[in-house]
């Protein structure tokens, strides 16, 4: 796709259109600020934090009382869901949604992510900030970097053949089963980061919190349960946790347009065109932790998540007035779109140098 063909994309000589597009978001921002929806929701977040803490305490008590029984797999599933909700809370703190003070938000994220969930806040924040800055941009968004799953063929060094090629061509169907390994991957990636050589803010705190959380958790599980049952408990808990996280984050951007490496797009269109909202009412709101309002979240990442559904009519009307496509669909349809898109990219990976997808998203220099 020619970079200039994307709505809002500009070349270095297109100064006036770009200035006009920047003023578009400025106008929207003023409207939203005047609405009062950027104000902090302290009571909401404290109630949410205390409720999750209580539910985790109840789950732990149930775990101890049930003892060595295969009913513990139900406990593992409950813990997986609760930890998913914990990570949504940590996500909000990392985006400075909870407190005015950056320091308070940082420490909230450290406690919630590292101590409660056993994941590295520093690793996640670095990765997630890059995603927010340039969603779906090839070479810039780490969420579409080529790994086990191929999200685009732009940087694929060679066609995937053999067993690897066979799996890649069916990666859409395999995507959700593979998410069962994502929980383990999230923990391993965080541990590698905080014990690695790269810069990590508050490294001693992160190491202490993660060590206490993961070490204590494993010690309790293997102390109370027989070895085989303990392994099954961890497999269910980590597997469902990873599946839950992937099922929430995948619909937001997968299958939306990709941005060429050197394309320049104004902030409003960059965030709206590359994001997808998921509708479905209160149940979907709770299931996705408010991230189903992905367009609004990307435009106003500091807005408290319970306000996103209230700002949606303002953003949708503004996009319609300025002819900016606004994408919204159901949860099940978003999953079908993700599977179909990944299968298409996987088939193209047989020959990335000749595939239509590579040509479509290659920028014109």
N, C-alpha and C positions, 0 to 999 in steps of 0.2 A: 504494500500500500504506500502510495506517495504520502510523505509526511504532511504535505499541504492539503491532502484530501481529508484528513481528520478535522472535524468541526473544531474550530478554535486553534488549530495548529498554525504556526507562523514561521516565516523565515526571518533572518536578521534584518532584512530591509522593510519588513512589514510592521513598522513602529506604531502607526496610528491605530490599526485594528487591535493590536495587542493592548495598547493603552485603554481602548474602549472596553475590551474584555476584562481588564483588571478592574475598571470602574464598575463593571457589572457586579463582581463579587463584593466590592466595597458597598454598593447600594444594598445588596442582600444582607451583608453583615450589619449595617446600620439598622435595618428593619428588625433583625433578630435580636440585636442588643436592646432595642427599644421594647421588645416584647417581654423582656425580663427572664427569658428562658435560659440565660447563661448563669443565673444565680445558683449558688451551691444548695444542695439538698442534704444538709447534715443529718436531719432526723431519719430520712430514708436510708442513708448509708449506715448509720449506727444501728438501726433496727435490722437491716440486712446482715451486717457483720455479726451481731449478737445471735440472730436466728441461725445462721450457718454454723457458728461456734457451738450453739446448743445442739443442733442436729448432729454435728460430728461427735460431740460428747455422747449423745444417745447411741449413735452407731458403734462407738468404741465400747460402751457398756454392754450393748447387745452382743458384740463380738466376744467379750470376756464371758458373758453368761451362757452363750450358746456352746462355747467350747469346741472340742474336736468333733464336729459334725459337718456333713456335706451341705447342710443348710447355710453354712458360712459363705457359700458362693452367692447366695442372695445378698448377704451383707456386703460382699465385695462389689456387687452391682450397685448397691445403694451408695457405697463410698465413692465409686467412680462418678456417679452423677453429682454428688455433693462437692467433690473436688473440682468438677467442671464448673459448678456455680461459684466456687471459691476463686477460680481463675478468672471468671468474668469480673468479679469484684477487684481482683488484682489488676486486671486490664484497665478498669476505670481509674484506679489510683495512679497507674503509670501514665495515664493521659491527663493527670492533674484535674480530674473531675470532682474529687471528693473535697479537698481542702484548698484554701487560697494559697497556703504556704507550700512551696515546692519541697521543702525539707520534710514536712508532714506527709506529703504524698509519697516521697521516696521511701520513708520508713514504713509507711503503710504497705507499700508494694513489697518491701523486703520481708515483712512479717507474713503477709498473705501468700506471696509466691514461694519464698524460700522456706519459711518455717511451717506454714500450713500445707502447702502443696509439694514441697521438695523440689522446686524448679528454680533456676537462676533468673532473678529479675534483671540483672545486668545483661545477660546473654539475650533474653527475650526483648528487652527495650531497644538494644542496638539493632536487632534484626527488624523489629516491628516499625521502628522509626524510619528506616530506609524504605520499607514498604509504603508507609503513609506518604513519604515525600514524592515517590514516583510509582504509583500503583500500576502494575501490568506493563511497565516499561522494560524492554529487553535490555539486559546488562545492568540494570539498576535495582529492580525489585527482586530481592532474594526469594520471594515466594514463588517465582516462576523460573528459578534457576534449574537447569537440567541436572537430574539426579537419577534415582530409580524411575521416577515418572518424568516423561518428556512433555513439557508444557508448550514448547515451540521448537522448531528445527533450526533456528537462526545460528546457534552456536554448537550444533551437533557435529563433532569432528568427522564422523563417518557413519554410513548407514548401519543400522542395527540389524544384525543377521543372527541366524542360529536360534537357540533357545531364548536369548535375550531379545532378539527381534520378534519372535513369536509372542512373547509376553508383552512387549511394547505395543504391538499391533492390537492387543486386547486390553490395554491398560485402563481403559474406561470402565470395563466390567470388573477389573481387579482393583480399582482405586479404593473402594470402600473396604474390601477385605484387607488390603494393605494397611489401612488406617488402624487396624488392630495392633500394629507394631509402633504406631506413632507415639503412644504414651511412653514406651521405653525409650524411643528416640529423643523425646523432649527432655527426659531426665539425663540421658547420656550426654546430649549436646551441652546442657547446662553445666554438668560436672566437668566436662572437658574444658569449658571456657574458664570457670573459676579456678581450676587447678592448672590452667595453661599459662603461657607467657604474655599474652595480650593484656592490654589495659582493662582493668575491671575496677570501677569505683566501689569503694568499701569492700574490697576483696576479703579481708578477715571476717567481716560480718557475714558475708554470703557463705563463705566456707563453713563457719560455725553453725549457721542456721540450717544449711543443707545437710551437714554431717549429723546434727542432732535429729533432724526430721527423718532422713533416710535410714540412718543407723538405728534409731529408736524404733522406727516402724518395722524394719526387717527383724529386729531382735524380738519384738512382741509377737509378730506373726509366727516365727519359727519356734518360739518358746511355747506358745499355746496350742499349736497345731502340729500333727505329724508332718514329716518332711514332704511327702507327696501331696497332702492336702494343702499345706502351706504354699507349695509351688502352684497348685491349681488356683488358690485364692489370689495370689499375685498375678497370675496370667489373666484371670477374669477382670480383676480391678484395673490393671494397666491396659488391657485390651479394650475394655469398654470406655475407659477414660480417653484413650487416643481416638477411638471411633467417634465419641461424643464431640471432642474438640474439632476433628476434621469435618464432621457432619454440620457443624455450626459455621466454620470459617470457609469451607469450600464454595458454598453458593454465592458468597459475596463478590467474587471476582472471576472465578474460573468460567471460561466460555465467553467472557466479555472481550472487547477489542484489545489487541496488543499494541503498544506504542513503539515505533521504531526507535533505535538507540539515540539518534540525533534530532528527534522531533522536539519542537518547542510548543507547549500547549499552556494556555492560561490556567490558573488554579481552579477556577470554577468548573471548566469543562474537563480538565484532567481528572478531577475527583468524581464528577457526575457520570461521565461517559464510560469510565472503567469500573463502575460499581453497580451492583444489583441489589435492590431491596427485596425482601421476602415478606409477603403479607400472610395473614392467617389468624389475626386476633390475639387476645391475651395469652392463649396457650403458647403460641409461637414466640411471643415476646419473652415469656419466662424461659422457654426452652433455649432460645438463642441469646439470652442475657441482654436484649436490646440491640444486638448487633444485626438484627434483621433490618434495621434502619441504617443500612451501611452508607448510603449516599449522604444522609444528614450527619452521620458520625464522621465521615471523611471531610466534610465541609467544616464541621465544628467539633474537632476532636476533644476539646476541653468541656463541651457541654455535658452535664450530668445525663447518664443514659436514660433515666426515667422521663426526661424532657424531650427525647428524640421523636416520640410519636406525636408530640404536640407541635413541634416545629415542622413536621413533615408537610402539612398543607401549605405552609408559607413557601417552603422550598419548591414543592411541586408546582405551585402556581407561578412562581418566579421563573422556573425552567420553561414552562409552557409559554409564558410571555416573551421570553428571549429565545425561543425555538431551540432549546437544548434538550435532546432526547433523554427522557427519564424512564429508567427500566425498573419494573416491578413485576413479580410473578409469585406463584405459590411455592411452597417448600418442595413438594414432590416434583413439580415441573422444573425447578432449579436443579434438582438432582439429575433429572433426565438430560438437561442441557449439559451439565458437567460431564456425564458419562459419554454422551454423543461427541462432545468436543474433544475429550481426551482420546477417544477411539480414532477420531479423524486425524489428530496429530500423530498418534501412534502408527497409523497406516502410512502417513507421509514420511515417517522416520525411516522407511525402507530405503529412500533415496532423497535425503534432505537437500541435495543440490539441484534436484529437478522438480521438487514438489511444489504444487500451487501455493500451499500455505507459506512456504519460505519466500516465494516471490511476492505474495500478497502483503506481507509485513516487512519486507526489506525497504529501508528508507532510500529515497533518491538523493544523491549527493550533488 
